[in-house]
Amino acid sequence: MSSFGQRLGAALAAHGPLCVGIDPHEHLLAQWGLDAGAAGAREFGLRVVEAAADHVGVVKPQVAFFERFGSAGFAALEDVMSAARAAGLIVIADAKRGDIGSTMDGYAAAWLAAGSPLEADAVTVTPYLGPDSLRETLAFAVRGGKGVFVLSATSNPEAAPVQTARTVDVASEDDQTVAARVARDIAWVNGSAAFEGGLGPVGLVIGATIDRAEFGLTDELLQRAPILAPGFGTQGAEPADLGALFGAVAAQVVASESRSILSAGPDGIAARIVERAGLYQEAVHG
């Protein structure tokens, strides 16, 4: 069984960094001429998958835009993720789950267990009940060849006061930002000898619009960690900025775009994906 990091590395090498978000906002459903309900979200998602297949390696459904429709929305999400994985795309479920003990075990089983109706290749999680609360989830992911992306330094500006706050404890000789502490505390997984020489299974969410130095996220701290980077496209970061923003770890970046691509509509989305993917390839290869 190949690891998540191996599969993600192969996808990035073949298609470049672009990850297409699947976010059926209500205004986008209307723009696409689709029903503002579960059926419309399902059709929207399937069309995005069809447009993305063979042009990018990764898609990221935003779970909230499906679960707002209840059980029918989850059924739609199941169909979209199943179609994406069948098309050879890596699926990151953007669920941002976070809890402790058996509750977190339940979330891990829902999103990462083989054969689960909601099975994805990776899921986003929040560490703000303490990074150690994720330990069993990370181990579960590794055992199953799955991935996890842990929120560290997000692109929304209101998060900065919390994520740049300094923390001092007996486990650290020097004070660190909260974001850096999160990165440090999940690094033990990627530091395993089993993942040397490639990407590990545990990544970090680091916004493309933040100043990494302000958050204390050094290249050394991010070694072998896949980086899911929202903030490209509509939020302001561009493919040409990839190297300047991420430096020595740019090859580890999964660059997420949603509205900048989805706004092209059902007739223009395939061409928009090809265009944006090409720009990222140019940024990576020069």
N, C-alpha and C positions, 0 to 999 in steps of 0.2 A: 504494500500500500504506500503510495507516494504521500509526502507530507503536504500540508496546505502551502507552506512556503515554496516548495518545489513547483507546485502547480501554478502558484501566483507568479513566480519568477519566470516560468516558461511563457505565461500569458503576456507579461510585460515585455519580454524579449521579442515575442512574435508580433504584438499589436501596439506596443507603446503604452504610455501611462494612462490614457484617457479611460475614465470610468463614467458610464452614462447613468445618471440618476433616473429612477422611475417614480415620479412624483405627480400623481393625478390630482393636482390642485383643481378646485372647482372651476376657476376661470379657464384653465387649460382644457378641461373636459368640454366646456362650452365652445371654446375656440376650435376644438377638434370636431365639433358637431356630435358630441356623445352625451348620453344621459348622465346626469349628476347623481349617480348611484353606483351600486356594486357592479352592475353589468357594464356601465360605462368605464369604470376603473379597470375592469378585466380586459375589455377591448383595447383601452389605451395601453395597458401594460403589454399585451401581446403584440401590439403594433410596434412598440418601442423595441421589444426583444427581436422582432423580425428585422427591423432596421439596423440594429446593433450587431447582429450575428455576422461573423466573418470580418468585421471592421474594428471591433474592440475586443478586449479580453474579459472585461469586468462590467457588471451592472449592479446597481444598488437600489433596490426598491425601498422607499420610505414607508415603513409599516403603518404609520399614523394615518396616511391617506387611504388606506384600505380598511383598517380596523374601525374607523369612524362609521362604517356601514354594518357593523356587527358581524354576525356569523356569515352572512352573504359576502361581506367584504373579505373576511379571512379565506373563504372558499375561492374568491377571485385571486387573492394573493397566492394561494397554493397553486392555482393554475399557471399564473405568471412565472413563479419561481421554477416550477417544474418544466415549463417550456424553455426557460432560459438555460437551465442546467442541461436539458436534452439537446440544446443547440451548441453546447460546448462552452458556454459562458460561465465564468466564476460569479457566483451570486453572494453579495454581501447584504444580509438583512439588516437594515438600519432601524433597529428596535430600541437601542439604548436602554437595555434592561439592567437592573442593579438591585440586589437584595442580599440576604445572608442565608446560610444554612440550606434547608430543604427547599425553600422558595427559589433560591438561585439554581439549585439542582434541577428544579422543574423547568425554569427558563432554558437552561442548557439543553435539557432533553427535547424541549419543544423545537428549538432552532438548529440544533447540531446533531441530534441522534439520527443514525442511518434509518431510513424508512419512515421518519416522522412526516406527517402531512405538510409541515412547514419547514422541512429540511432545507437548509442553506449551506453554502460552503464556509461562511463566516458570519458572525453577528457582532454588532456594536454593543458595548456594555459601559456602564458608568461605575467608577471606582469610589464614589464619594460616600459610601458606607465603610470605607477603608479598603485599600488595595488587597489586603489579605482575605477579604470577603469573597474575592474572585478566585482564590487558589484552586478550589475543586473544579470550578468551571474551566479554568485554563488546563488543568490536568485532563479533564473530560475531553476537551477539544483535541489535545495532543494525541490521546489514545485513539481517537476516531479519525485522525487525519484532517481535522477541521481547523479553522482559524477564529481568532477573536481580535477585535479592534477596541482598545480601551481609550476612553476619552481622556485626553491630557491637556491640550491647549486648543480650545475650540475657536471657531471664527467669529462667534457672536461677541461684540464688544462688552456686553454686560457681564461676561464671565471672567474678564481679566482681573478684577479685584480679588476674586477667590483663587484663581489659578496662578497668579503671580505672588500671592502671599507667601511669606517665609515661614518655614517650619524648622524647629530645632528640637531634637530629642536625643536620647542616649544612643540610638542606632546610627547616628550621623555625626561625624566630626565637625562638619561645617553646615551652616543653615542652607537649605535648598528651597526653591519655590515648590508649591504644591504640585505643579505640573511636572517638575523634574523628579520629585519624590515618587509620583505615580510611575514615571518611566523607569526609574531605578528599581522599584519594587516588582515590576513585571519582567525585568531583564533576565531574571534567573531562568526563565523558560527558554528564551532564545539563546542563552549562554550554554545550553547543553551541548555536549560533544556531538550529539546526533545531528545538530543543525549547523555545524561549522562549515564555512565556505559558501553558505547560501542564506536565504531569508528564513527566519524562524516563523513559527505559527502565530505568534502574538504580536500584533501591531498596535500602533498608537494613532489616535485621531489628532492631527495637528493642522490647524487652519492655515491656508496659504496667505491669509491677510494679516497674520500676527508677526511680531518680531521675536524670532526664536531666542535671541540673546536675552531679551527681557524676561522670557519664561524659563531661562536656564537650560534649554534643550540643546545641548552640545552634540556635535557629530559623534563623539565617543559614547555618549549616553544612548544614542539611537542605533548603535551597531546592530546589524542583522534584523532590525525591527521593520516590518512593512509599515508604511506611513500612509494613512488615508487622509487626503488633504482636500477638504471642502474649501470653497472660496474662489475657485477658478470660474471664469465666465462672468455671469451677472454681478457677482460680488466684487469683481475688480481685478483679480490676478489673471494673467494671460500665459499661454504656453511658453512664450519666450522668456518669462520670468522664472521658469522652473529652476534653472541653474543658480541664479542669484539668490533665490529664496531658500534653497535646500542644499546647495553646495555639494559636499562630498557624499551626502546621502540622497542626492537627487534620483539615483537609479532605483531607490527603494519606494518611490512615491507612486501612489495611485491617485491620480488627479481627478477629482469628482466634479462633474458639471451636470446641472439639471435644467434650470429654466432657460439658459442660453441655448440649449439644444432643443428642448421640448417646445419652445415658442415658435420653432420653424413650422409647426403644424404637421399633419399626417402626410401631406404631399412633399414637404421639404425636409423632413427629419433625416432621411437616409443621406441626402447630400450634405446636410449640416454635420452629421457624424463623420462622414468621410473627410470633410474639410477640417474639422477640429482635430481629428485623429492625426491627419497629416501634419498639422502645425506642431503637435506634440512630438511626432517622430523627428521633425526638423530640429526641435529644441534639444532632443536627446542625442541625435547623431550628427548634428551640425550641417 
